[in-house]
Amino acid sequence: MNLKDQLVEDMKQAMRSKDTVKLGVIRFLRSEIKNFEIDNGEQDDKGVVKIIASQTKKIKDALVDFRAAGREDLVSAEEAKVAILEAYLPQQMSDEDLRIVVAKIVDETEEKNMGKLIGAAVKAVEGKADGGRVSAMVKEKLQ
């Protein structure tokens, strides 16, 4: 079953169990996928994972602002949404595994441009690590 079909099934299950939070998140996610597909064509699982990761990152960025403003009511609601979205993302790499991948990329290339190294590392981990974590590891390795 591909990821879009899984979202439809999970949406049906959320309706049956009257889980309004999960239902709302899945409906939002399906609409974001549909809007992206209107502009960019049909997406496979890799494309859908990128859309989910993008939405997760947006919510996490908003969480920082909510915490700074002292809006704990919004923080808890958004954290619940993040938890639901992260269930559809691939398992994240551990810091140890990420360090190994970054070290291999930095050591095997003559490139010392941090931006290009980060780009190569992000491509190598294929969504299994957040770009911020990859960037921090590359900076750490170059120092």
A tleap script that builds the chain and sets N, CA, C and O, in Angstrom:
source leaprc.protein.ff14SB
mol = sequence {
  NMET ASN LEU LYS ASP GLN LEU VAL GLU ASP
  MET LYS GLN ALA MET ARG SER LYS ASP THR
  VAL LYS LEU GLY VAL ILE ARG PHE LEU ARG
  SER GLU ILE LYS ASN PHE GLU ILE ASP ASN
  GLY GLU GLN ASP ASP LYS GLY VAL VAL LYS
  ILE ILE ALA SER GLN THR LYS LYS ILE LYS
  ASP ALA LEU VAL ASP PHE ARG ALA ALA GLY
  ARG GLU ASP LEU VAL SER ALA GLU GLU ALA
  LYS VAL ALA ILE LEU GLU ALA TYR LEU PRO
  GLN GLN MET SER ASP GLU ASP LEU ARG ILE
  VAL VAL ALA LYS ILE VAL ASP GLU THR GLU
  GLU LYS ASN MET GLY LYS LEU ILE GLY ALA
  ALA VAL LYS ALA VAL GLU GLY LYS ALA ASP
  GLY GLY ARG VAL SER ALA MET VAL LYS GLU
  LYS LEU CGLN
}
set mol.1.N position { 0.851 -1.177 0.000 }
set mol.1.CA position { 0.000 0.000 0.000 }
set mol.1.C position { 0.895 1.239 0.000 }
set mol.1.O position { 1.799 1.372 0.825 }
set mol.2.N position { 0.622 2.138 -0.942 }
set mol.2.CA position { 1.442 3.347 -0.961 }
set mol.2.C position { 0.961 4.333 0.114 }
set mol.2.O position { -0.069 4.132 0.757 }
set mol.3.N position { 1.730 5.382 0.276 }
set mol.3.CA position { 1.496 6.318 1.386 }
set mol.3.C position { 0.168 7.065 1.245 }
set mol.3.O position { -0.519 7.298 2.240 }
set mol.4.N position { -0.197 7.438 0.023 }
set mol.4.CA position { -1.472 8.139 -0.162 }
set mol.4.C position { -2.653 7.233 0.183 }
set mol.4.O position { -3.631 7.685 0.778 }
set mol.5.N position { -2.564 5.965 -0.186 }
set mol.5.CA position { -3.625 5.021 0.179 }
set mol.5.C position { -3.679 4.825 1.693 }
set mol.5.O position { -4.754 4.700 2.280 }
set mol.6.N position { -2.503 4.802 2.310 }
set mol.6.CA position { -2.440 4.659 3.765 }
set mol.6.C position { -3.119 5.855 4.452 }
set mol.6.O position { -3.815 5.691 5.454 }
set mol.7.N position { -2.907 7.047 3.904 }
set mol.7.CA position { -3.557 8.237 4.461 }
set mol.7.C position { -5.079 8.136 4.360 }
set mol.7.O position { -5.791 8.519 5.289 }
set mol.8.N position { -5.578 7.621 3.238 }
set mol.8.CA position { -7.030 7.469 3.068 }
set mol.8.C position { -7.575 6.477 4.096 }
set mol.8.O position { -8.606 6.722 4.721 }
set mol.9.N position { -6.876 5.364 4.261 }
set mol.9.CA position { -7.325 4.359 5.229 }
set mol.9.C position { -7.282 4.904 6.659 }
set mol.9.O position { -8.199 4.672 7.447 }
set mol.10.N position { -6.214 5.625 6.983 }
set mol.10.CA position { -6.104 6.212 8.323 }
set mol.10.C position { -7.170 7.276 8.549 }
set mol.10.O position { -7.660 7.439 9.667 }
set mol.11.N position { -7.530 7.998 7.494 }
set mol.11.CA position { -8.581 9.003 7.611 }
set mol.11.C position { -9.921 8.321 7.913 }
set mol.11.O position { -10.689 8.782 8.758 }
set mol.12.N position { -10.182 7.231 7.218 }
set mol.12.CA position { -11.422 6.485 7.476 }
set mol.12.C position { -11.447 5.966 8.917 }
set mol.12.O position { -12.474 6.031 9.591 }
set mol.13.N position { -10.318 5.459 9.371 }
set mol.13.CA position { -10.234 4.940 10.740 }
set mol.13.C position { -10.435 6.064 11.760 }
set mol.13.O position { -11.103 5.868 12.775 }
set mol.14.N position { -9.864 7.230 11.495 }
set mol.14.CA position { -10.028 8.374 12.393 }
set mol.14.C position { -11.495 8.811 12.442 }
set mol.14.O position { -11.994 9.216 13.492 }
set mol.15.N position { -12.176 8.724 11.302 }
set mol.15.CA position { -13.611 9.052 11.276 }
set mol.15.C position { -14.398 8.069 12.137 }
set mol.15.O position { -15.264 8.466 12.917 }
set mol.16.N position { -14.088 6.788 11.986 }
set mol.16.CA position { -14.809 5.761 12.748 }
set mol.16.C position { -14.590 5.928 14.248 }
set mol.16.O position { -15.518 5.771 15.042 }
set mol.17.N position { -13.350 6.249 14.628 }
set mol.17.CA position { -13.024 6.362 16.051 }
set mol.17.C position { -13.280 7.771 16.598 }
set mol.17.O position { -13.059 8.034 17.780 }
set mol.18.N position { -13.739 8.660 15.739 }
set mol.18.CA position { -14.042 10.043 16.117 }
set mol.18.C position { -12.832 10.776 16.694 }
set mol.18.O position { -12.957 11.578 17.620 }
set mol.19.N position { -11.651 10.482 16.124 }
set mol.19.CA position { -10.393 11.146 16.507 }
set mol.19.C position { -10.277 12.413 15.660 }
set mol.19.O position { -9.707 12.397 14.569 }
set mol.20.N position { -10.829 13.515 16.183 }
set mol.20.CA position { -10.923 14.743 15.397 }
set mol.20.C position { -9.566 15.360 15.093 }
set mol.20.O position { -9.393 15.965 14.035 }
set mol.21.N position { -8.603 15.221 15.991 }
set mol.21.CA position { -7.281 15.803 15.757 }
set mol.21.C position { -6.604 15.087 14.593 }
set mol.21.O position { -6.130 15.724 13.652 }
set mol.22.N position { -6.563 13.773 14.665 }
set mol.22.CA position { -5.920 12.996 13.606 }
set mol.22.C position { -6.648 13.194 12.279 }
set mol.22.O position { -6.014 13.323 11.232 }
set mol.23.N position { -7.959 13.217 12.323 }
set mol.23.CA position { -8.752 13.426 11.116 }
set mol.23.C position { -8.420 14.774 10.482 }
set mol.23.O position { -8.229 14.865 9.269 }
set mol.24.N position { -8.352 15.805 11.295 }
set mol.24.CA position { -8.028 17.137 10.780 }
set mol.24.C position { -6.636 17.200 10.173 }
set mol.24.O position { -6.439 17.815 9.125 }
set mol.25.N position { -5.672 16.566 10.829 }
set mol.25.CA position { -4.297 16.578 10.319 }
set mol.25.C position { -4.216 15.832 8.991 }
set mol.25.O position { -3.571 16.302 8.054 }
set mol.26.N position { -4.859 14.684 8.905 }
set mol.26.CA position { -4.806 13.898 7.667 }
set mol.26.C position { -5.523 14.622 6.533 }
set mol.26.O position { -5.046 14.622 5.399 }
set mol.27.N position { -6.658 15.235 6.827 }
set mol.27.CA position { -7.366 15.999 5.786 }
set mol.27.C position { -6.506 17.156 5.290 }
set mol.27.O position { -6.407 17.403 4.088 }
set mol.28.N position { -5.889 17.857 6.230 }
set mol.28.CA position { -4.990 18.960 5.862 }
set mol.28.C position { -3.856 18.445 4.990 }
set mol.28.O position { -3.531 19.045 3.965 }
set mol.29.N position { -3.260 17.342 5.392 }
set mol.29.CA position { -2.130 16.767 4.671 }
set mol.29.C position { -2.541 16.326 3.265 }
set mol.29.O position { -1.817 16.566 2.299 }
set mol.30.N position { -3.688 15.689 3.158 }
set mol.30.CA position { -4.167 15.260 1.838 }
set mol.30.C position { -4.430 16.462 0.940 }
set mol.30.O position { -4.188 16.393 -0.265 }
set mol.31.N position { -4.921 17.560 1.503 }
set mol.31.CA position { -5.160 18.749 0.682 }
set mol.31.C position { -3.835 19.368 0.235 }
set mol.31.O position { -3.724 19.850 -0.893 }
set mol.32.N position { -2.834 19.356 1.112 }
set mol.32.CA position { -1.521 19.873 0.739 }
set mol.32.C position { -0.906 19.030 -0.382 }
set mol.32.O position { -0.307 19.566 -1.315 }
set mol.33.N position { -1.057 17.723 -0.283 }
set mol.33.CA position { -0.541 16.825 -1.323 }
set mol.33.C position { -1.262 17.106 -2.640 }
set mol.33.O position { -0.629 17.207 -3.691 }
set mol.34.N position { -2.579 17.231 -2.579 }
set mol.34.CA position { -3.370 17.485 -3.793 }
set mol.34.C position { -2.977 18.814 -4.425 }
set mol.34.O position { -2.820 18.892 -5.644 }
set mol.35.N position { -2.815 19.861 -3.620 }
set mol.35.CA position { -2.403 21.164 -4.149 }
set mol.35.C position { -1.026 21.085 -4.799 }
set mol.35.O position { -0.795 21.680 -5.852 }
set mol.36.N position { -0.115 20.349 -4.171 }
set mol.36.CA position { 1.226 20.181 -4.736 }
set mol.36.C position { 1.142 19.432 -6.063 }
set mol.36.O position { 1.839 19.778 -7.017 }
set mol.37.N position { 0.292 18.408 -6.126 }
set mol.37.CA position { 0.160 17.616 -7.347 }
set mol.37.C position { -0.477 18.417 -8.479 }
set mol.37.O position { -0.172 18.175 -9.647 }
set mol.38.N position { -1.334 19.343 -8.164 }
set mol.38.CA position { -1.937 20.189 -9.200 }
set mol.38.C position { -0.848 20.969 -9.919 }
set mol.38.O position { -0.884 21.111 -11.142 }
set mol.39.N position { 0.115 21.472 -9.166 }
set mol.39.CA position { 1.194 22.269 -9.751 }
set mol.39.C position { 2.326 21.425 -10.325 }
set mol.39.O position { 2.954 21.823 -11.306 }
set mol.40.N position { 2.595 20.259 -9.724 }
set mol.40.CA position { 3.803 19.508 -10.058 }
set mol.40.C position { 3.573 18.097 -10.571 }
set mol.40.O position { 4.543 17.384 -10.828 }
set mol.41.N position { 2.352 17.673 -10.727 }
set mol.41.CA position { 2.077 16.332 -11.221 }
set mol.41.C position { 1.983 15.307 -10.100 }
set mol.41.O position { 2.296 15.586 -8.943 }
set mol.42.N position { 1.544 14.113 -10.482 }
set mol.42.CA position { 1.351 13.006 -9.538 }
set mol.42.C position { 2.642 12.706 -8.781 }
set mol.42.O position { 3.725 12.681 -9.365 }
set mol.43.N position { 2.515 12.479 -7.476 }
set mol.43.CA position { 3.686 12.216 -6.633 }
set mol.43.C position { 3.715 10.759 -6.182 }
set mol.43.O position { 2.681 10.153 -5.903 }
set mol.44.N position { 4.926 10.217 -6.118 }
set mol.44.CA position { 5.109 8.879 -5.558 }
set mol.44.C position { 5.359 9.024 -4.059 }
set mol.44.O position { 5.243 10.117 -3.505 }
set mol.45.N position { 5.703 7.916 -3.410 }
set mol.45.CA position { 5.916 7.960 -1.956 }
set mol.45.C position { 7.021 8.929 -1.561 }
set mol.45.O position { 6.913 9.602 -0.536 }
set mol.46.N position { 8.092 9.011 -2.368 }
set mol.46.CA position { 9.189 9.934 -2.051 }
set mol.46.C position { 8.701 11.380 -2.049 }
set mol.46.O position { 9.049 12.154 -1.157 }
set mol.47.N position { 7.901 11.739 -3.039 }
set mol.47.CA position { 7.358 13.087 -3.120 }
set mol.47.C position { 6.424 13.393 -1.968 }
set mol.47.O position { 6.446 14.494 -1.418 }
set mol.48.N position { 5.601 12.420 -1.602 }
set mol.48.CA position { 4.662 12.600 -0.489 }
set mol.48.C position { 5.434 12.772 0.819 }
set mol.48.O position { 5.069 13.597 1.656 }
set mol.49.N position { 6.499 11.991 0.990 }
set mol.49.CA position { 7.321 12.117 2.204 }
set mol.49.C position { 7.930 13.522 2.280 }
set mol.49.O position { 8.004 14.102 3.363 }
set mol.50.N position { 8.364 14.069 1.153 }
set mol.50.CA position { 8.921 15.429 1.141 }
set mol.50.C position { 7.869 16.459 1.559 }
set mol.50.O position { 8.170 17.403 2.290 }
set mol.51.N position { 6.646 16.271 1.093 }
set mol.51.CA position { 5.557 17.189 1.456 }
set mol.51.C position { 5.274 17.088 2.952 }
set mol.51.O position { 5.107 18.105 3.626 }
set mol.52.N position { 5.221 15.869 3.466 }
set mol.52.CA position { 4.965 15.671 4.897 }
set mol.52.C position { 6.095 16.292 5.721 }
set mol.52.O position { 5.840 16.955 6.726 }
set mol.53.N position { 7.335 16.078 5.296 }
set mol.53.CA position { 8.480 16.645 6.017 }
set mol.53.C position { 8.426 18.169 6.004 }
set mol.53.O position { 8.740 18.817 7.002 }
set mol.54.N position { 8.030 18.731 4.878 }
set mol.54.CA position { 7.922 20.190 4.770 }
set mol.54.C position { 6.865 20.735 5.732 }
set mol.54.O position { 7.099 21.736 6.410 }
set mol.55.N position { 5.719 20.087 5.791 }
set mol.55.CA position { 4.656 20.536 6.688 }
set mol.55.C position { 5.074 20.368 8.148 }
set mol.55.O position { 4.758 21.209 8.989 }
set mol.56.N position { 5.783 19.282 8.443 }
set mol.56.CA position { 6.266 19.054 9.807 }
set mol.56.C position { 7.224 20.158 10.215 }
set mol.56.O position { 7.159 20.670 11.332 }
set mol.57.N position { 8.121 20.523 9.292 }
set mol.57.CA position { 9.090 21.578 9.581 }
set mol.57.C position { 8.383 22.920 9.824 }
set mol.57.O position { 8.769 23.673 10.718 }
set mol.58.N position { 7.366 23.210 9.039 }
set mol.58.CA position { 6.618 24.461 9.228 }
set mol.58.C position { 5.978 24.517 10.609 }
set mol.58.O position { 6.010 25.550 11.278 }
set mol.59.N position { 5.395 23.395 11.030 }
set mol.59.CA position { 4.747 23.368 12.345 }
set mol.59.C position { 5.788 23.499 13.449 }
set mol.59.O position { 5.557 24.199 14.436 }
set mol.60.N position { 6.935 22.832 13.294 }
set mol.60.CA position { 7.992 22.926 14.307 }
set mol.60.C position { 8.524 24.352 14.402 }
set mol.60.O position { 8.826 24.827 15.496 }
set mol.61.N position { 8.641 25.034 13.271 }
set mol.61.CA position { 9.071 26.435 13.285 }
set mol.61.C position { 8.044 27.304 14.015 }
set mol.61.O position { 8.413 28.213 14.758 }
set mol.62.N position { 6.769 27.025 13.802 }
set mol.62.CA position { 5.721 27.782 14.492 }
set mol.62.C position { 5.743 27.494 15.988 }
set mol.62.O position { 5.437 28.372 16.795 }
set mol.63.N position { 6.105 26.267 16.363 }
set mol.63.CA position { 6.185 25.903 17.781 }
set mol.63.C position { 7.176 26.790 18.532 }
set mol.63.O position { 6.934 27.168 19.678 }
set mol.64.N position { 8.288 27.117 17.884 }
set mol.64.CA position { 9.291 27.978 18.509 }
set mol.64.C position { 8.670 29.332 18.853 }
set mol.64.O position { 8.875 29.862 19.946 }
set mol.65.N position { 7.909 29.882 17.905 }
set mol.65.CA position { 7.258 31.174 18.131 }
set mol.65.C position { 6.183 31.085 19.214 }
set mol.65.O position { 6.047 31.993 20.033 }
set mol.66.N position { 5.424 29.995 19.217 }
set mol.66.CA position { 4.384 29.825 20.226 }
set mol.66.C position { 4.982 29.739 21.623 }
set mol.66.O position { 4.451 30.311 22.575 }
set mol.67.N position { 6.090 29.021 21.734 }
set mol.67.CA position { 6.757 28.913 23.048 }
set mol.67.C position { 7.275 30.273 23.496 }
set mol.67.O position { 7.156 30.631 24.668 }
set mol.68.N position { 7.845 31.022 22.574 }
set mol.68.CA position { 8.379 32.346 22.902 }
set mol.68.C position { 7.266 33.286 23.358 }
set mol.68.O position { 7.489 34.158 24.198 }
set mol.69.N position { 6.083 33.109 22.808 }
set mol.69.CA position { 4.948 33.957 23.166 }
set mol.69.C position { 4.216 33.447 24.404 }
set mol.69.O position { 3.293 34.097 24.896 }
set mol.70.N position { 4.630 32.277 24.911 }
set mol.70.CA position { 3.988 31.734 26.097 }
set mol.70.C position { 2.613 31.134 25.833 }
set mol.70.O position { 1.781 31.073 26.738 }
set mol.71.N position { 2.369 30.694 24.615 }
set mol.71.CA position { 1.067 30.134 24.241 }
set mol.71.C position { 1.095 28.609 24.365 }
set mol.71.O position { 1.160 27.893 23.366 }
set mol.72.N position { 1.045 28.131 25.599 }
set mol.72.CA position { 1.124 26.692 25.848 }
set mol.72.C position { -0.068 25.931 25.286 }
set mol.72.O position { 0.047 24.750 24.956 }
set mol.73.N position { -1.221 26.606 25.174 }
set mol.73.CA position { -2.391 25.952 24.585 }
set mol.73.C position { -2.130 25.587 23.126 }
set mol.73.O position { -2.501 24.503 22.675 }
set mol.74.N position { -1.491 26.494 22.394 }
set mol.74.CA position { -1.166 26.234 20.996 }
set mol.74.C position { -0.008 25.240 20.871 }
set mol.74.O position { 0.031 24.437 19.940 }
set mol.75.N position { 0.931 25.303 21.817 }
set mol.75.CA position { 2.079 24.404 21.779 }
set mol.75.C position { 1.626 22.953 21.867 }
set mol.75.O position { 2.070 22.116 21.081 }
set mol.76.N position { 0.759 22.652 22.804 }
set mol.76.CA position { 0.315 21.263 22.967 }
set mol.76.C position { -0.472 20.780 21.746 }
set mol.76.O position { -0.334 19.625 21.345 }
set mol.77.N position { -1.286 21.639 21.158 }
set mol.77.CA position { -2.057 21.260 19.975 }
set mol.77.C position { -1.133 20.995 18.788 }
set mol.77.O position { -1.323 20.029 18.049 }
set mol.78.N position { -0.144 21.851 18.611 }
set mol.78.CA position { 0.775 21.686 17.481 }
set mol.78.C position { 1.692 20.486 17.676 }
set mol.78.O position { 2.046 19.820 16.703 }
set mol.79.N position { 2.080 20.200 18.908 }
set mol.79.CA position { 2.906 19.017 19.171 }
set mol.79.C position { 2.146 17.744 18.840 }
set mol.79.O position { 2.737 16.777 18.361 }
set mol.80.N position { 0.854 17.735 19.089 }
set mol.80.CA position { 0.031 16.577 18.730 }
set mol.80.C position { 0.009 16.394 17.211 }
set mol.80.O position { 0.068 15.267 16.718 }
set mol.81.N position { -0.074 17.494 16.477 }
set mol.81.CA position { -0.057 17.428 15.012 }
set mol.81.C position { 1.280 16.897 14.500 }
set mol.81.O position { 1.322 16.080 13.581 }
set mol.82.N position { 2.373 17.372 15.107 }
set mol.82.CA position { 3.703 16.914 14.707 }
set mol.82.C position { 3.834 15.413 14.934 }
set mol.82.O position { 4.387 14.707 14.091 }
set mol.83.N position { 3.338 14.924 16.051 }
set mol.83.CA position { 3.420 13.495 16.351 }
set mol.83.C position { 2.680 12.670 15.300 }
set mol.83.O position { 3.150 11.605 14.899 }
set mol.84.N position { 1.543 13.154 14.863 }
set mol.84.CA position { 0.773 12.438 13.839 }
set mol.84.C position { 1.524 12.454 12.509 }
set mol.84.O position { 1.618 11.427 11.836 }
set mol.85.N position { 2.055 13.611 12.130 }
set mol.85.CA position { 2.782 13.718 10.862 }
set mol.85.C position { 4.045 12.863 10.861 }
set mol.85.O position { 4.361 12.219 9.861 }
set mol.86.N position { 4.767 12.857 11.981 }
set mol.86.CA position { 6.022 12.107 12.038 }
set mol.86.C position { 5.801 10.601 11.918 }
set mol.86.O position { 6.725 9.870 11.560 }
set mol.87.N position { 4.596 10.133 12.212 }
set mol.87.CA position { 4.301 8.708 12.055 }
set mol.87.C position { 4.371 8.288 10.587 }
set mol.87.O position { 4.566 7.107 10.298 }
set mol.88.N position { 4.217 9.222 9.665 }
set mol.88.CA position { 4.255 8.920 8.229 }
set mol.88.C position { 5.640 9.133 7.626 }
set mol.88.O position { 5.855 8.819 6.456 }
set mol.89.N position { 6.571 9.656 8.398 }
set mol.89.CA position { 7.929 9.882 7.902 }
set mol.89.C position { 8.799 8.656 8.165 }
set mol.89.O position { 8.514 7.873 9.071 }
set mol.90.N position { 9.858 8.488 7.375 }
set mol.90.CA position { 10.762 7.358 7.636 }
set mol.90.C position { 11.456 7.520 8.985 }
set mol.90.O position { 11.587 8.628 9.506 }
set mol.91.N position { 11.895 6.397 9.535 }
set mol.91.CA position { 12.625 6.410 10.808 }
set mol.91.C position { 13.854 7.315 10.678 }
set mol.91.O position { 14.624 7.186 9.726 }
set mol.92.N position { 14.034 8.213 11.618 }
set mol.92.CA position { 15.150 9.141 11.580 }
set mol.92.C position { 16.457 8.446 11.983 }
set mol.92.O position { 16.469 7.553 12.830 }
set mol.93.N position { 17.545 8.876 11.358 }
set mol.93.CA position { 18.858 8.301 11.663 }
set mol.93.C position { 19.312 8.736 13.052 }
set mol.93.O position { 18.977 9.826 13.516 }
set mol.94.N position { 20.067 7.881 13.696 }
set mol.94.CA position { 20.647 8.261 14.975 }
set mol.94.C position { 21.796 9.226 14.711 }
set mol.94.O position { 22.301 9.302 13.591 }
set mol.95.N position { 22.210 9.964 15.742 }
set mol.95.CA position { 23.326 10.903 15.591 }
set mol.95.C position { 24.602 10.176 15.177 }
set mol.95.O position { 25.379 10.687 14.371 }
set mol.96.N position { 24.815 8.987 15.726 }
set mol.96.CA position { 26.001 8.206 15.391 }
set mol.96.C position { 26.035 7.860 13.908 }
set mol.96.O position { 27.049 8.067 13.242 }
set mol.97.N position { 24.926 7.334 13.392 }
set mol.97.CA position { 24.852 6.965 11.979 }
set mol.97.C position { 25.016 8.189 11.086 }
set mol.97.O position { 25.674 8.124 10.048 }
set mol.98.N position { 24.421 9.292 11.489 }
set mol.98.CA position { 24.535 10.525 10.718 }
set mol.98.C position { 25.970 11.014 10.694 }
set mol.98.O position { 26.454 11.452 9.651 }
set mol.99.N position { 26.660 10.946 11.828 }
set mol.99.CA position { 28.077 11.340 11.874 }
set mol.99.C position { 28.911 10.502 10.908 }
set mol.99.O position { 29.798 11.027 10.235 }
set mol.100.N position { 28.630 9.210 10.841 }
set mol.100.CA position { 29.377 8.322 9.951 }
set mol.100.C position { 29.167 8.731 8.492 }
set mol.100.O position { 30.127 8.802 7.725 }
set mol.101.N position { 27.927 8.999 8.111 }
set mol.101.CA position { 27.622 9.400 6.737 }
set mol.101.C position { 28.297 10.726 6.410 }
set mol.101.O position { 28.911 10.866 5.352 }
set mol.102.N position { 28.186 11.697 7.308 }
set mol.102.CA position { 28.786 13.017 7.084 }
set mol.102.C position { 30.305 12.901 7.005 }
set mol.102.O position { 30.923 13.508 6.131 }
set mol.103.N position { 30.909 12.135 7.897 }
set mol.103.CA position { 32.365 11.968 7.883 }
set mol.103.C position { 32.823 11.354 6.571 }
set mol.103.O position { 33.838 11.769 6.013 }
set mol.104.N position { 32.092 10.380 6.079 }
set mol.104.CA position { 32.447 9.721 4.825 }
set mol.104.C position { 32.395 10.717 3.671 }
set mol.104.O position { 33.294 10.742 2.830 }
set mol.105.N position { 31.351 11.535 3.629 }
set mol.105.CA position { 31.202 12.514 2.552 }
set mol.105.C position { 32.308 13.561 2.611 }
set mol.105.O position { 32.908 13.898 1.590 }
set mol.106.N position { 32.574 14.071 3.807 }
set mol.106.CA position { 33.603 15.115 3.960 }
set mol.106.C position { 34.988 14.559 3.645 }
set mol.106.O position { 35.791 15.233 3.000 }
set mol.107.N position { 35.277 13.342 4.090 }
set mol.107.CA position { 36.595 12.757 3.886 }
set mol.107.C position { 36.845 12.327 2.440 }
set mol.107.O position { 37.979 12.384 1.965 }
set mol.108.N position { 35.795 11.898 1.740 }
set mol.108.CA position { 35.967 11.374 0.393 }
set mol.108.C position { 35.957 12.441 -0.690 }
set mol.108.O position { 36.235 12.143 -1.852 }
set mol.109.N position { 35.650 13.649 -0.338 }
set mol.109.CA position { 35.577 14.694 -1.358 }
set mol.109.C position { 36.617 15.774 -1.084 }
set mol.109.O position { 37.018 16.007 0.056 }
set mol.110.N position { 37.032 16.415 -2.145 }
set mol.110.CA position { 37.971 17.533 -2.032 }
set mol.110.C position { 37.235 18.830 -1.703 }
set mol.110.O position { 37.846 19.827 -1.318 }
set mol.111.N position { 35.926 18.797 -1.860 }
set mol.111.CA position { 35.088 19.975 -1.651 }
set mol.111.C position { 35.166 20.459 -0.203 }
set mol.111.O position { 35.044 19.672 0.735 }
set mol.112.N position { 35.370 21.757 -0.040 }
set mol.112.CA position { 35.371 22.343 1.306 }
set mol.112.C position { 34.305 23.419 1.454 }
set mol.112.O position { 34.224 24.078 2.491 }
set mol.113.N position { 33.486 23.599 0.419 }
set mol.113.CA position { 32.367 24.530 0.471 }
set mol.113.C position { 31.274 23.887 1.325 }
set mol.113.O position { 30.716 22.853 0.956 }
set mol.114.N position { 30.977 24.494 2.450 }
set mol.114.CA position { 30.048 23.907 3.407 }
set mol.114.C position { 28.659 23.696 2.787 }
set mol.114.O position { 28.020 22.681 3.063 }
set mol.115.N position { 28.194 24.607 1.979 }
set mol.115.CA position { 26.884 24.470 1.358 }
set mol.115.C position { 26.787 23.248 0.466 }
set mol.115.O position { 25.791 22.525 0.495 }
set mol.116.N position { 27.818 23.020 -0.321 }
set mol.116.CA position { 27.812 21.858 -1.210 }
set mol.116.C position { 27.938 20.559 -0.414 }
set mol.116.O position { 27.336 19.548 -0.775 }
set mol.117.N position { 28.709 20.585 0.655 }
set mol.117.CA position { 28.840 19.397 1.509 }
set mol.117.C position { 27.506 19.066 2.195 }
set mol.117.O position { 27.109 17.904 2.282 }
set mol.118.N position { 26.833 20.099 2.672 }
set mol.118.CA position { 25.528 19.893 3.307 }
set mol.118.C position { 24.545 19.329 2.285 }
set mol.118.O position { 23.791 18.406 2.591 }
set mol.119.N position { 24.552 19.876 1.080 }
set mol.119.CA position { 23.675 19.383 0.021 }
set mol.119.C position { 23.924 17.914 -0.293 }
set mol.119.O position { 22.982 17.138 -0.449 }
set mol.120.N position { 25.195 17.536 -0.385 }
set mol.120.CA position { 25.546 16.145 -0.663 }
set mol.120.C position { 25.112 15.234 0.490 }
set mol.120.O position { 24.636 14.122 0.264 }
set mol.121.N position { 25.281 15.712 1.717 }
set mol.121.CA position { 24.900 14.908 2.885 }
set mol.121.C position { 23.384 14.750 2.971 }
set mol.121.O position { 22.894 13.665 3.284 }
set mol.122.N position { 22.643 15.810 2.699 }
set mol.122.CA position { 21.180 15.740 2.729 }
set mol.122.C position { 20.695 14.743 1.673 }
set mol.122.O position { 19.778 13.960 1.920 }
set mol.123.N position { 21.316 14.783 0.503 }
set mol.123.CA position { 20.950 13.854 -0.564 }
set mol.123.C position { 21.264 12.408 -0.161 }
set mol.123.O position { 20.511 11.491 -0.487 }
set mol.124.N position { 22.370 12.216 0.544 }
set mol.124.CA position { 22.784 10.873 0.949 }
set mol.124.C position { 21.856 10.267 2.007 }
set mol.124.O position { 21.629 9.058 2.001 }
set mol.125.N position { 21.324 11.078 2.903 }
set mol.125.CA position { 20.469 10.534 3.967 }
set mol.125.C position { 19.015 10.384 3.525 }
set mol.125.O position { 18.230 9.745 4.226 }
set mol.126.N position { 18.637 10.959 2.379 }
set mol.126.CA position { 17.319 10.795 1.773 }
set mol.126.C position { 16.152 10.977 2.737 }
set mol.126.O position { 15.280 10.111 2.810 }
set mol.127.N position { 16.118 12.063 3.464 }
set mol.127.CA position { 14.985 12.351 4.337 }
set mol.127.C position { 15.010 11.636 5.673 }
set mol.127.O position { 14.068 11.758 6.457 }
set mol.128.N position { 16.063 10.896 5.945 }
set mol.128.CA position { 16.137 10.169 7.216 }
set mol.128.C position { 16.764 11.014 8.311 }
set mol.128.O position { 16.952 10.540 9.432 }
set mol.129.N position { 17.089 12.261 7.998 }
set mol.129.CA position { 17.609 13.189 8.995 }
set mol.129.C position { 17.204 14.601 8.594 }
set mol.129.O position { 17.206 14.939 7.410 }
set mol.130.N position { 16.863 15.406 9.559 }
set mol.130.CA position { 16.473 16.789 9.347 }
set mol.130.C position { 17.664 17.579 8.812 }
set mol.130.O position { 18.805 17.333 9.204 }
set mol.131.N position { 17.398 18.521 7.923 }
set mol.131.CA position { 18.461 19.332 7.336 }
set mol.131.C position { 19.257 20.097 8.371 }
set mol.131.O position { 20.460 20.295 8.198 }
set mol.132.N position { 18.615 20.532 9.443 }
set mol.132.CA position { 19.317 21.246 10.510 }
set mol.132.C position { 20.324 20.356 11.218 }
set mol.132.O position { 21.423 20.796 11.556 }
set mol.133.N position { 19.948 19.110 11.439 }
set mol.133.CA position { 20.882 18.153 12.060 }
set mol.133.C position { 22.063 17.885 11.133 }
set mol.133.O position { 23.208 17.822 11.579 }
set mol.134.N position { 21.777 17.726 9.834 }
set mol.134.CA position { 22.845 17.472 8.865 }
set mol.134.C position { 23.801 18.658 8.830 }
set mol.134.O position { 25.020 18.484 8.839 }
set mol.135.N position { 23.250 19.845 8.789 }
set mol.135.CA position { 24.066 21.060 8.753 }
set mol.135.C position { 24.970 21.157 9.981 }
set mol.135.O position { 26.153 21.473 9.860 }
set mol.136.N position { 24.417 20.887 11.152 }
set mol.136.CA position { 25.205 20.944 12.386 }
set mol.136.C position { 26.337 19.920 12.363 }
set mol.136.O position { 27.445 20.211 12.814 }
set mol.137.N position { 26.067 18.732 11.843 }
set mol.137.CA position { 27.101 17.685 11.784 }
set mol.137.C position { 28.217 18.068 10.813 }
set mol.137.O position { 29.392 17.827 11.091 }
set mol.138.N position { 27.856 18.662 9.678 }
set mol.138.CA position { 28.870 19.083 8.706 }
set mol.138.C position { 29.734 20.184 9.306 }
set mol.138.O position { 30.956 20.162 9.160 }
set mol.139.N position { 29.110 21.145 9.980 }
set mol.139.CA position { 29.864 22.225 10.621 }
set mol.139.C position { 30.808 21.660 11.668 }
set mol.139.O position { 31.961 22.079 11.766 }
set mol.140.N position { 30.317 20.708 12.448 }
set mol.140.CA position { 31.128 20.076 13.490 }
set mol.140.C position { 32.330 19.354 12.865 }
set mol.140.O position { 33.441 19.429 13.390 }
set mol.141.N position { 32.109 18.666 11.757 }
set mol.141.CA position { 33.173 17.895 11.107 }
set mol.141.C position { 34.219 18.816 10.493 }
set mol.141.O position { 35.403 18.477 10.483 }
set mol.142.N position { 33.812 19.960 9.988 }
set mol.142.CA position { 34.749 20.882 9.331 }
set mol.142.C position { 35.597 21.671 10.327 }
set mol.142.O position { 36.623 22.230 9.941 }
set mol.143.N position { 35.203 21.729 11.575 }
set mol.143.CA position { 35.952 22.511 12.556 }
set mol.143.C position { 37.108 21.736 13.120 }
set mol.143.O position { 37.843 22.250 13.962 }
savepdb mol mol.pdb
quit
